[in-house]
Amino acid sequence: MNKERLYDAFGELIYTLAMADGLIQAEELQALDRILKGHPWASQIKWSFDYEANKALDLQDVYKKALNTFAEHGQDKEYTYLIDILQEVAKASDRIDTQEQKMIERFQQDLRENFITEMERRKLV
C-alpha cells in the first residue's frame, strides 16, 4: 500500500471525528490547518477530509474504510501523529466532547485489536 492511501485514511478518520457531534465547527477546521502545517502530506490529508465532508457519506462506513486501510497498511509511527491530530481537533472547541472522546478511544482500541489479530495470523505472538 502506498503512503497516499494511508494519508487519505487519516483525512477520513479526522472527518469522522469532526462529525462525531453532528457538525464540523470552524474551530476544528482551524485546528486541523494549524496541526497539519508543515507536514509533508498535509495537502493529501486535507484533501481527503474535504472530499469526505463534501460527499457526506455514512460516518460508520467512512470509519470502517479508514480502519481497513490501517489494518492493510500495518504498523506505522505516524499513527501517534494521527492520534495527536484527533485530540487537537477534538479540543478545538474548548473541550473534548463525549462523542469525540469515545471515538478516539474506539479508534485506539480497534487499531490495537487489528494489529494483534494480524500478528496472531502471522504467528508473531
Secondary structure as GFF3:
##gff-version 3
##sequence-region A 1 125
A	DSSP	alpha_helix	3	18	.	.	.	ID=ss1
A	DSSP	alpha_helix	26	36	.	.	.	ID=ss2
A	DSSP	alpha_helix	42	55	.	.	.	ID=ss3
A	DSSP	alpha_helix	59	73	.	.	.	ID=ss4
A	DSSP	alpha_helix	78	91	.	.	.	ID=ss5
A	DSSP	alpha_helix	98	121	.	.	.	ID=ss6
###
